[in-house]
């Protein structure tokens, strides 16, 4: 059940506790020396450490074991046992991270109960730490994408639509060719909504065969098919409280389309091999690189599912439809790139920029980014010339003429604020709201209080109303959480 490291210089005590824990199904690593036990912690990575506090009746060597056990990743729960207990030693052990304290002599049933409590507490704590780590990774992930770039009228219309629908629970269908940024739009919808601190779970529906995709989306019960050795939560459950992004939804089989329709209608999933429905609170954002209306006519996509998904359609323009954004995108992709040989930022010649603007870009923004990356890698100095661009690009634009490598450098445009749609969690005012006026400014303390309340409520709701779990996830005491919630309720 669990890995337990036991250390005590009383060999009779070690043998008795070891046998007790073995009978309970635990894996036990017994030690009679505190320093040897401390050195072995990293190797064994126990879930629980049971240690004596005093080994020579003078120095509390067990405190070193306590400290090192709490430094593990994930940290182990610690129960301190000593025959020389007092209030002072108990406090010292607790301050160093011990979960519980037990004095010799003790009853077997009492030790078993303390072990159960310690393991249960540690499991819950590590689950909360894992959830926090996941959320932090999600937040860091949004900064990698930075923002959506576009100053063309069609992209500005997309930005306005995202802003209007982001904080609703309406299902969104994003349509656009490959490489137009459908996942970026899905992330913007998520991180600009009240679901921003819950998971964002992307799924490529065309990347897995039907049976595996069904198990991934909805989960399965142990034994429901060959290889199902454990119960598995589906991605709809993993996205609880947040957003699931179903990319290439048009590739779903008829069976999976039927199951997805039920999720959208009933807000519940059934795991493979399970007849019990599980309620889910998830916003669905879907995407397709071809019009689903075409699949409707072909009879390969359900009409009722189409109308369930197509509540709010967002059509992304191809790069050919917004050529005026190409210089902006080039400037964005080159921003911060420094030539290692010249220690200078990269520039682009006029001929190269003209070629970039004339190309038809079947791969859209993703292809443009790859072309710039190639040019940066191959150019000899810090100036990207026509010859540094992909040969297929050059040949398709000027198939009959050799393209000279001119030296005239074009000035890269500055990115206007209106052309940037940030992909990061909201912090009060929306990006489109502009700078605050004098009348809208509030003291910083008041602003932070107003922002804190919705976040606390979301975390408590995410924990199913369990304030103790929410406090653990937030890294504050339960008393602090209650005080913040109650104080804010009382303030006008």
C-alpha positions in Angstrom: 0.0 0.0 0.0 2.7 2.5 1.0 6.4 2.7 1.5 7.4 3.3 5.1 10.9 4.1 6.4 11.3 3.2 10.0 14.2 4.3 12.2 14.8 3.6 15.9 17.8 2.4 17.9 15.5 0.0 19.9 15.8 -3.2 17.8 12.9 -4.8 19.5 10.7 -1.9 18.7 11.9 -1.9 15.1 11.1 -5.6 14.7 7.6 -5.2 16.2 6.6 -2.2 14.2 8.0 -3.7 11.0 6.0 -6.8 11.4 2.9 -4.8 12.2 3.3 -2.7 9.0 4.0 -5.7 6.9 0.7 -7.3 8.0 -1.0 -4.1 7.0 0.4 -4.5 3.5 3.1 -1.8 3.6 6.7 -2.0 2.3 9.0 -1.3 5.2 12.6 -0.1 5.2 13.9 -0.5 8.8 17.0 1.4 10.2 18.6 1.6 13.6 20.8 4.6 12.8 19.4 8.1 12.2 22.1 9.3 9.9 22.0 6.1 7.7 18.2 6.5 7.5 18.5 10.2 6.5 21.0 9.3 3.8 18.7 6.6 2.4 15.6 8.8 2.2 16.3 9.9 -1.4 16.9 6.3 -2.5 13.7 4.8 -1.1 11.4 7.9 -1.5 9.0 6.8 1.3 5.4 7.9 1.7 5.8 7.9 5.5 8.7 8.1 7.9 8.4 6.8 11.5 11.4 7.9 13.5 12.6 8.1 17.1 13.6 11.6 18.1 16.4 10.9 20.6 19.0 8.2 19.8 21.6 8.9 22.6 19.2 10.5 25.1 21.0 13.8 24.6 20.7 15.0 21.1 17.6 14.8 18.9 19.1 13.3 15.8 15.6 12.4 14.6 15.0 16.0 13.7 17.5 15.6 10.9 15.4 12.7 9.6 12.3 14.9 9.9 13.8 17.8 8.0 15.2 15.6 5.1 11.9 13.7 4.8 10.1 17.0 4.3 12.6 18.1 1.6 11.7 15.1 -0.6 9.7 15.7 -3.7 6.9 14.8 -2.9 7.6 15.2 0.8 6.9 12.3 3.1 4.6 12.4 6.1 6.5 12.0 9.4 5.4 10.5 12.7 7.9 11.1 15.6 8.1 8.4 18.4 10.1 8.9 21.5 10.4 7.7 25.1 11.7 11.1 26.2 8.7 13.2 25.1 7.8 16.6 26.4 5.9 19.6 25.1 9.1 21.2 23.9 10.2 18.2 21.8 6.8 17.8 20.4 6.7 21.4 19.3 10.2 21.2 17.9 9.2 18.1 15.8 6.0 19.8 14.6 7.9 23.0 13.6 10.3 20.9 11.6 7.4 19.4 9.6 6.3 16.3 11.5 2.7 15.3 11.0 2.1 13.5 14.3 3.8 12.7 17.6 3.5 9.5 19.7 5.1 8.7 23.0 6.4 5.3 24.1 4.9 3.1 25.3 2.0 3.2 22.8 -0.8 0.8 21.8 -0.6 -1.0 18.5 -4.1 0.2 17.5 -3.1 3.7 18.2 0.0 3.5 15.9 -2.2 1.9 13.2 -4.6 4.8 13.4 -1.9 7.4 13.3 -0.3 5.7 10.3 -3.6 5.7 8.4 -4.2 9.4 9.2 -0.7 10.4 8.1 -0.9 8.5 4.8 -4.4 9.9 4.1 -3.2 13.5 4.8 -0.1 13.1 2.7 -2.0 11.7 -0.2 -4.5 14.6 -0.2 -1.7 17.1 0.2 0.3 15.7 -2.7 -2.8 15.6 -4.9 -3.3 19.3 -4.1 0.4 20.0 -4.8 0.1 18.1 -8.1 -3.0 20.2 -9.0 -1.2 23.4 -8.2 1.8 22.4 -10.3 -0.6 21.6 -13.2 -2.2 25.0 -12.9 1.1 26.8 -12.8 2.2 24.9 -15.9 -1.0 25.9 -17.7 -0.3 29.5 -16.8 3.3 29.3 -17.9 2.1 27.7 -21.1 -0.1 30.7 -22.0 3.0 33.0 -21.8 4.9 30.8 -24.3 2.3 31.7 -26.9 2.4 35.4 -25.8 -0.4 36.8 -28.0 -2.3 36.5 -31.2 -1.0 38.9 -33.9 -3.3 40.6 -36.3 -4.1 44.1 -37.4 -6.2 43.2 -40.5 -9.9 44.0 -40.3 -10.8 40.3 -40.3 -8.5 39.6 -37.3 -9.8 42.6 -35.5 -13.3 41.2 -35.9 -12.1 37.9 -34.4 -10.6 39.7 -31.4 -13.9 41.5 -30.8 -15.8 38.3 -31.0 -13.4 36.5 -28.5 -13.8 39.4 -26.1 -17.6 39.2 -26.3 -18.0 35.5 -25.9 -15.0 34.5 -23.7 -16.8 34.8 -20.4 -19.8 32.8 -21.4 -20.4 29.0 -21.2 -21.6 28.8 -24.8 -20.1 26.2 -27.0 -17.8 27.6 -29.7 -16.8 26.1 -33.1 -13.6 27.5 -34.5 -13.2 27.1 -38.3 -9.9 27.7 -40.1 -7.2 26.1 -42.2 -4.3 24.4 -40.6 -1.8 26.8 -39.2 -4.3 29.7 -38.7 -4.1 29.6 -34.9 -7.3 27.7 -33.9 -5.7 26.5 -30.6 -4.5 30.0 -29.8 -8.1 31.3 -30.1 -9.3 28.4 -27.9 -6.8 29.3 -25.3 -7.8 33.0 -25.5 -11.4 32.0 -24.9 -10.4 29.9 -21.8 -7.9 32.3 -20.2 -10.2 35.3 -20.7 -13.1 33.5 -18.9 -14.0 32.9 -15.3 -12.7 29.3 -15.9 -9.1 30.6 -16.4 -7.7 29.0 -13.2 -9.2 25.5 -14.0 -7.6 23.2 -16.6 -7.4 23.8 -20.3 -7.3 20.4 -22.0 -6.5 20.2 -25.7 -7.4 17.0 -27.6 -6.5 16.2 -31.3 -9.4 14.0 -32.3 -7.7 12.9 -35.5 -4.5 11.6 -33.8 -6.0 8.5 -32.1 -8.0 5.5 -33.4 -11.7 5.4 -32.3 -11.3 3.0 -29.4 -8.4 4.8 -27.8 -10.0 8.2 -28.3 -13.2 7.0 -26.6 -11.2 5.8 -23.6 -9.2 9.1 -23.5 -12.2 11.3 -23.7 -14.6 9.4 -21.4 -12.4 7.2 -19.3 -12.9 3.5 -18.6 -13.5 1.0 -15.8 -10.9 -1.6 -14.9 -11.4 -4.8 -17.0 -13.7 -3.1 -19.6 -11.3 -4.2 -22.4 -7.9 -5.9 -22.8 -5.2 -3.7 -21.1 -7.6 -1.8 -18.9 -5.9 -2.8 -15.6 -7.0 0.2 -13.7 -9.9 2.7 -13.6 -9.1 5.7 -15.7 -10.6 9.2 -15.6 -11.4 10.7 -19.0 -10.3 14.0 -20.3 -13.7 15.5 -19.8 -13.3 14.7 -16.0 -9.7 16.1 -16.1 -11.1 19.3 -17.5 -13.6 19.7 -14.7 -14.4 23.4 -14.1 -12.4 24.4 -17.2 -12.4 24.0 -21.0 -11.8 21.0 -23.3 -10.6 21.9 -26.8 -11.6 19.2 -29.4 -9.4 19.9 -32.4 -10.4 18.3 -35.7 -13.8 17.3 -34.3 -15.0 16.4 -37.8 -12.8 13.3 -37.8 -14.8 11.7 -35.0 -16.6 8.4 -35.8 -20.4 8.2 -35.7 -20.2 6.4 -32.3 -18.1 9.1 -30.8 -20.3 11.8 -32.3 -23.3 10.2 -30.5 -21.4 10.1 -27.2 -20.2 13.7 -27.5 -23.8 14.8 -28.3 -24.9 13.3 -25.0 -22.2 15.2 -23.1 -23.4 18.4 -24.6 -27.1 17.7 -23.9 -26.9 16.1 -20.5 -23.6 17.5 -19.1 -22.6 14.0 -18.1 -20.2 11.2 -19.3 -20.2 7.5 -19.0 -16.9 5.7 -18.8 -16.2 2.7 -21.1 -17.6 -0.3 -19.3 -19.6 1.7 -16.8 -23.3 2.4 -16.7 -23.1 5.1 -14.0 -23.3 8.7 -15.4 -20.8 11.2 -14.1 -21.7 14.9 -14.1 -19.1 17.2 -15.6 -18.9 21.0 -15.6 -16.9 21.7 -18.7 -17.0 24.2 -21.5 -16.5 22.7 -25.0 -14.6 24.5 -27.7 -14.3 22.6 -31.0 -12.4 23.2 -34.1 -12.2 22.0 -37.7 -9.9 22.7 -40.6 -12.7 22.2 -43.1 -16.4 23.3 -43.0 -18.5 20.8 -41.1 -21.4 21.8 -43.4 -19.6 19.9 -46.1 -19.5 16.8 -44.0 -23.2 17.2 -43.2 -24.0 17.0 -47.0 -21.7 13.9 -47.3 -23.6 12.3 -44.4 -20.5 11.8 -42.3 -21.4 14.2 -39.5 -24.5 14.3 -37.4 -26.7 17.3 -38.0 -27.9 17.5 -34.4 -24.3 17.5 -33.1 -23.4 20.2 -35.7 -26.0 22.6 -34.3 -24.9 21.8 -30.8 -21.3 22.7 -31.6 -22.0 25.6 -33.9 -23.6 27.8 -31.2 -21.0 30.5 -31.7 -18.8 30.0 -34.8 -15.5 31.8 -35.2 -14.0 31.8 -38.7 -10.3 32.4 -38.8 -8.9 34.0 -42.0 -6.1 32.4 -43.9 -2.8 34.3 -44.2 -3.6 35.0 -47.8 -6.7 36.9 -46.7 -4.7 39.2 -44.4 -1.4 39.8 -46.2 -1.1 43.2 -44.6 -0.3 41.3 -41.3 2.8 39.5 -42.8 5.3 42.3 -41.9 3.8 42.4 -38.4 4.2 38.6 -38.0 7.8 38.7 -39.4 8.6 41.4 -36.9 7.1 39.3 -34.1 9.0 36.2 -35.1 12.3 38.1 -35.3 11.8 40.0 -32.0 14.6 39.2 -29.6 16.5 36.9 -32.1 20.2 37.8 -32.0 22.8 36.5 -34.5 25.4 34.7 -32.4 28.2 35.7 -34.8 27.4 39.5 -35.1 25.5 39.9 -31.8 22.9 42.0 -33.7 19.2 41.7 -34.2 18.1 40.2 -37.5 16.9 42.4 -40.4 15.1 41.7 -43.6 15.9 42.9 -47.2 13.2 44.5 -49.3 13.4 41.7 -51.8 12.9 39.1 -49.1 9.9 40.9 -47.7 8.3 41.3 -51.2 8.7 37.5 -51.7 7.1 36.9 -48.3 4.2 39.2 -49.2 3.6 37.6 -52.6 3.7 33.9 -51.5 0.3 32.1 -51.2 1.1 30.5 -47.8 -0.8 27.2 -47.9 0.5 26.5 -44.4 -0.6 29.9 -43.1 1.1 31.5 -40.1 2.8 28.3 -39.0 4.5 28.0 -42.4 5.6 31.6 -42.2 7.1 31.0 -38.7 9.0 28.0 -40.0 10.3 30.0 -43.0 11.6 32.7 -40.8 13.2 30.2 -38.5 15.0 28.6 -41.5 16.2 32.0 -42.7 17.5 32.9 -39.3 19.4 29.7 -39.1 21.0 29.9 -42.6 21.7 33.6 -43.2 25.4 34.4 -43.0 25.1 37.7 -41.2 22.2 39.4 -39.5 20.4 40.3 -42.7 17.8 37.8 -44.1 18.0 37.9 -47.9 15.8 36.4 -50.6 18.2 33.5 -51.0 17.8 32.5 -47.3 14.1 31.8 -47.8 12.8 28.3 -48.7 13.6 27.4 -52.3 9.9 26.3 -52.9 8.7 29.7 -51.7 11.1 31.6 -54.0 10.3 29.3 -57.0 6.6 29.6 -56.7 6.7 33.4 -56.6 9.3 34.0 -59.3 9.4 30.7 -61.2 11.3 32.1 -64.3 13.6 34.6 -62.8 16.6 34.3 -60.4 16.0 36.4 -57.3 18.9 38.7 -56.5 20.2 39.1 -53.0 19.8 42.9 -52.5 21.2 44.7 -49.5 18.4 47.2 -49.1 16.9 46.6 -45.6 13.3 47.2 -44.9 12.3 48.7 -41.6 10.2 46.2 -39.6 7.0 47.7 -38.3 6.3 48.2 -34.6 3.5 46.0 -33.3 0.5 48.3 -32.4 -1.4 47.5 -29.3 -4.5 46.8 -31.3 -2.7 44.1 -33.2 -1.9 42.1 -30.1 -4.4 39.9 -28.3 -2.7 38.6 -25.1 -3.1 35.0 -24.1 -2.9 35.2 -20.3 -5.3 35.1 -17.4 -7.3 38.2 -16.9 -6.5 40.6 -14.0 -9.7 42.7 -13.9 -10.1 45.0 -16.8 -10.3 43.4 -20.3 -7.5 44.0 -22.8 -9.9 46.0 -25.0 -10.9 48.3 -22.2 -7.9 50.6 -22.7 -6.1 52.5 -19.9 -8.2 53.3 -16.8 -9.5 56.8 -16.5 -9.1 58.9 -13.3 -12.7 58.0 -12.3 -12.2 54.3 -12.6 -8.9 54.1 -10.6 -9.3 52.6 -7.1 -6.6 52.2 -4.4 -4.3 49.2 -5.0 -5.4 47.5 -1.8 -9.1 47.8 -2.8 -8.3 46.5 -6.3 -6.4 43.5 -4.9 -9.3 42.7 -2.5 -11.8 42.8 -5.4 -9.6 40.5 -7.5 -9.0 38.1 -4.6 -12.6 37.3 -3.8 -13.6 35.8 -7.2 -10.4 33.7 -7.2 -11.0 32.3 -3.7 -14.6 31.5 -4.7 -13.5 29.7 -7.8 -10.9 27.6 -6.0 -13.5 26.7 -3.3 -16.0 25.7 -6.0 -13.3 23.7 -7.8 -12.7 21.8 -4.6 -16.4 21.0 -4.3 -17.0 23.4 -1.5 -14.3 21.8 0.7 -12.6 24.8 2.2 -10.0 22.7 3.9 -8.8 21.3 0.6 -9.1 24.8 -1.0 -6.9 26.3 1.8 -4.3 23.5 1.2 -4.3 24.3 -2.5 -4.0 28.0 -1.9 -1.1 27.6 0.5 -2.9 29.4 3.4 -4.3 28.2 6.7 -8.0 27.3 6.9 -8.4 30.2 9.4 -7.0 32.6 6.9 -9.3 31.5 4.2 -12.4 31.8 6.4 -11.2 35.2 7.5 -10.7 36.5 4.0 -14.1 35.3 2.9 -16.0 36.5 6.0 -14.2 39.8 6.1 -15.0 40.6 2.5 -18.7 39.7 3.1 -18.9 42.3 5.9 -17.2 45.1 3.9 -19.5 47.4 1.9 
